[in-house]
């Protein structure tokens, strides 16, 4: 069957059939595997994105926890520092009180020692005055009785030799 213009419908239908078979084969051999590969790739990247989001959320939670722990540690360190400062202040105050008490005790002992020394010197001075008074009285008594002046000089020489 030849139609004018040399169009062979049988050849056209065969070419059309070949084209459909080729398109179907390419669809089965290329399009479906490529489509499946693309879907698999998309799901892989979606999964990676989900995991990255979870990892980021976990990292943010951990960072917040670390910040909280650091704040707690800073607060604890500040509290311990305050306690240590208070303990140091208390120790310094106790040492100062002890030093004041010791200074007061030393001062009291020094006053007592000075008082004893004063009393001793006063007693020595009174004893010396008594001795001088006795000596002067003896000399007066001796002078009225004779050569008292010579006796006084003798007594004074004896006192100087003993001292």
VEXPA-938402 format. One record per residue: residue in one letter; x, y, z of N, C-alpha, C, O in turn. Coordinates in steps of 0.05 Angstrom, whole numbers, plus 32768, in hexadecimal, padded with zeros to 4 digits. Layout:
aXYZXYZXYZXYZ...
REM end
This chain:
x80107FE98000800080008000801280198000801F80208013x801080247FEB8020803C7FE7800D80537FE57FFA80537FD5x801280657FF38001807D7FF3801280927FE4802A80927FE4x800380A47FD8801280B87FCA802580C77FDE801F80C57FF6x803880D37FD7804D80E07FE6805F80CC7FF2807080D48003x805E80B57FEC806F80A07FF5806F809E80148084809C8020x8058809E801F8056809A803C804E807E8040803980758036x805E806F804E805880548054805080528071806080558083x8036804E8075802B804E80908036803780A08038803880B8x803C802280938047800B80A18062801280AD8068800A80C3x8073801F809E808D802780A7808A803B80BF8099803A80D2x8077804D80BC8073806180D2806A805280EB807380598101x8058804080E8804E8031810080658020810C8067801E8124x8075801580FB808C8005810580A08018811480AA80118129x80A5802E810880B78042811680AA804B813080B8804F8144x8090804F812F80828057814780838041815C808780478174x808080288153808280128165809E8010817080A2800B8188x80B28013816080CE8012816980D38029817E80E180258191x80C78040817880CB8056818A80BE805181A580CA805781BAx80A6804581A58099803F81BE80A8802981CD80AB802B81E6x80B2801581BF80C2800081CC80DC800C81D880E4800681EEx80E9801E81C88101802B81D180FB803C81EA810A803C81FDx80E5804C81E880DE805D81FF80D7804C821780E08053822Dx80C98036821480C28025822A80DB8018823680DE8016824Ex80ED800F822481068003822E81178017823D812280118252x8119802F823181288043823F811C804B825A81298050826Ex8100804C825980F28052827280F9803D828780FF8044829Ex80F78024827F80FC800E8292811A800D829A8121800882B1x812B801082868148800E828B8155802782988167802482A8x814C803E829081598056829A8148806782AD8151806E82C3x812F806D82A6811F808082B58119807682D1811D808482E5x8110805D82D4810A805282EE812280508300812180588317x8139804582F6815080448307815A8060830F816280658326x8159807282FC8162808E8303814F809A8317815880A7832Ax813680968313812280A08325812580948341812480A18355x812980798341812E806C835B8147807683688148807A8380x815C807A8358817680858363817180A1836F817B80A88384x816280B18360815D80CD8369814C80CC8383815280DC8396x813880BB8385812880B8839D813980AF83B5813780B983CBx814A809B83AF815C809183C4816F80A783CD817480AA83E5x817980B783BA818B80CD83C1817C80E283D1818780EC83E5x816480E883CA815480FC83D9814F80F283F5815181018408x814780D983F7814280CF8412815C80CE8423815B80D4843Bx817380C88416818C80C98424819280E5842F819A80E88446x818E80F9841E8194811484268180811E843B8187812E844Cx8166811584388153811C844D815B811084688159811D847Cx816480F78467816D80EA847F818580F8848B818780FC84A3x81988100847A81B0810F848381A88129848F81B2813184A4x819481378483818B8150848D817D814C84A98182815C84BBx816D813784AB8160813184C48175812B84DA8173813484F1x8189811A84D3819E811484E681AD812D84EF81B481308506x81B3813E84DB81C2815684E181B2816884F481BD81748506x8197816A84EF8186817A85008186816E851D8187817D8530x81848153851F818481468539819F814B854781A08151855Fx81B58148853881CF814C854381D28169854D81DE816E8562x81C8817C853D81CA8198854481B9819D855D81C281AB856Fx81A18191855F819181958576819E8189858F819E819585A4x81AA8171858C81B9816585A281D0817685AB81D6817A85C2x81DF8180859781F68191859D81ED81AB85AC81FA81B385BEx81D781B685A381CD81CE85B181C481C885CE81C981D785E0x81B881B085D181B081A885EC81C981A485FE81CA81AD8614x81DD819785F281F581928601820481AC8608820E81B0861Ex820481BF85F4821081D985F9820181E8860F820E81F48620x81E781E6860F81D781F3862481DE81E6863F81E081F48653x81E081CC863F81E681BD8658820281C58662820681CA867Ax821581C7864F823181CF8657823181EB8662823E81F18675x822281FD865582208219865F8214821A867B821D8228868Cx81FF8209867F81F38208869A820781FD86AE8209820886C4x821581E886A7822981DC86B9823F81F186BF824981F286D6x8247820086AB825C821486AF8252822A86C28261823486D3x8239823286BE822D824686D0822C823B86ED823282498700x8224822186EF82238215870A823F8214871682438219872Dx8253820C8705826E820B870E82788226871682868229872Bx8272823B8707827A8256870E826D825E8728827A826B8739x82538258872B8246825F874482528250875C8256825C8771x82598236875882658227876D82818232877482888234878Bx82908239875F82AB8244876382A9825F877282B982658784x82958270876A829182898778828A828587958293829387A7x82798271879A8271826B87B68289826187C6828D826987DDx8299824F87BA82B1824587C882C5825B87CD82D1825D87E2x82C7826D87B982D9828487BD82CF829687D482DF829F87E4x82B5829A87D582AA82AA87EB82AF829D880582B682AA8819x82AB8282880682B08274881F82CD8275882782D48279883Ex82DF8272881382FC827388198303828F8823831382928835x82F882A4881682FD82BF881F82F482C4883B830182D0884Cx82DB82B9884182D182BC885C82E282AD887082E882B88886x82EB8295886982FD8286887B83178295887F832182968896x832282A0886A833B82B0886C833682C8887E834782CF888Fx832082D6887A831982ED888B831782E588A8832182F288BAx830982CE88AD830582C488C9832182BD88D5832682C488ECx833282B088C5834C82A988CF835C82C288D6836A82C388EAx835B82D588C4836A82EE88C8835F82FC88E1836F830788F1x834582FC88E48339830988FC834182FB8915834783088929x834182E08915834A82D1892C836782D68933836E82DA894Ax837882D7891E839482DD8923839882F9892F83A882FD8941x8388830C8924838A8327892E83818328894B838D8335895Cx836B831A895183618319896D8376830C897F837A83158995x838282F68975839782E8898583AE82FB898A83B982FC89A0x83B6830A897583CD831C897783C68333898B83D7833B899Bx83AD833C898A83A58351899D83A5834689B983AE835489CCx839B832E89BD839A832289D783B7831E89E283BC832389F9x83C8831589D083E4831089D883F1832B89DF8400832D89F3x83EC834089CF83F7835A89D583EC836589EF83FB837089FFx83D3836089F483C783698A0E83D4835A8A2583DA83668A3Ax83D8833F8A2183E5832F8A36840183398A3B840A833C8A52x8410833D8A26842C83478A29842C83628A36843D83678A48x841983738A2E8418838E8A3B8411838C8A59841D839A8A69x83FF837A8A5F83F783768A7B840F836C8A8B841583758AA1x841D83588A7F8435834D8A8D844B83638A90845883648AA4x844E83738A7B846283898A7D845B839D8A93846C83A68AA2x844083A48A94843883B68AA9843D83AA8AC5844683B78AD7x843683908AC8843A83828AE1845883828AE8846083878AFFx8469837B8AD48486837B8AD9849083978AE084A1839A8AF2x848683AB8AD3848E83C68AD9848583CE8AF5849483DB8B04x846D83C68AFC846383CC8B17847483BE8B2C847B83CA8B41x847B83A48B27848D83968B3A84A883A38B3D84B283A78B53x84B383AB8B2684CD83B98B2684CB83D38B3584DD83DA8B44x84B583E28B3084B183FB8B3E84AF83F78B5C84BB84058B6Cx849F83E28B63849C83DC8B8084B683D48B8C84BD83DC8BA3x84C683C48B7E84E083BB8B8884F383D38B8C850083D58BA0x84F483E48B77850583FB8B7A84FC840E8B90850D841A8B9Ex84E284108B9384D784218BA984DF84158BC484E684238BD6x84DD83FA8BC684E483ED8BDF850283F08BE4850A83F68BFBx851283ED8BCF852F83F18BD28535840E8BDB854684138BECx852784218BCE852C843D8BD5852384428BF2853184508C01x850D84368BFB8504843A8C178518842E8C2A851E84398C3Fx852384168C22853684098C33854F841A8C35855B841C8C4Bx855884258C1E857084368C1E856B844F8C30857D84588C3Ex8553845A8C2D854C84728C3E854C846B8C5B8556847A8C6Cx854284538C618542844A8C7D855E84478C87856584508C9Ex856F843B8C76858B84378C7E859984528C8285A884568C95x859384658C6F859F84808C728595848E8C8B85A4849B8C99x857B848A8C90857084978CA8857D848B8CC1858484998CD3x858184708CC1858D84638CD885AA846D8CDB85B384738CF1x85B8846E8CC485D484768CC585D684938CCE85E7849A8CDEx85C384A48CC385C484C18CCB85BE84C38CE985CA84D38CF7x85AB84B38CF385A484B48D0F85BB84AB8D2085C184B78D35x85C884958D1785DF848C8D2685F584A18D27860284A58D3Cx85F884AE8D11860E84C28D10860784DA8D22861884E68D2Fx85ED84E08D2285E584F68D3385E984EF8D5185F284FE8D61x85E284D68D5685E584CD8D71860384CB8D78860A84D38D8Ex861384C28D66862F84C08D6B863C84DB8D6C864F84DF8D7Cx863384EE8D5C863F85098D5C863A85168D78864C85248D83x862385128D81861E851E8D9B862F85108DB18634851B8DC6x863784F88DAB864784E98DBF866584EA8DBA867384DD8DC9x866F84F88DA7868B84F98DA3869384FE8D868687850E8D79x86A584EF8D7D86B184F38D63869F84E58D4E86A884D28D41x868884EF8D4A867484E38D38867C84E78D1B867784D68D0Ax868984FD8D16869185038CFA86A484EE8CF086A284E48CD9x86B784E68D0086C984D18CF886BB84B68CF486C284A78CE1x86A884B18D05869984988D02868984998CE8868684848CDAx867E84B08CE2866E84B38CC9867F84AD8CB18677849F8C9Ex869784B88CB086A984B48C9A86B284978C9886B3848C8C82x86B6848B8CAE86BD846E8CAE86A6845D8CA386AA844B8C93x868E84648CAC867784568CA38672845A8C85866B84478C77x867784728C7B867384788C5F868884698C4F868284608C39x86A084678C5986B584588C4B86AE843A8C4986B2842E8C35x86A384308C5F869A84148C5F8683840F8C4B868383FB8C3Ex867184228C4A865A841F8C37866384208C1B865884128C0Ax867784318C15868184338BFA8690841A8BF2868F84128BDBx869F840F8C0586AE83F78BFE869C83DF8BFA86A283CD8BEAx868583DE8C07867183C88C03866283CB8BE8865A83B78BDCx865E83E48BE0864E83E98BC8865F83E68BB0865583EA8B9A
REM end
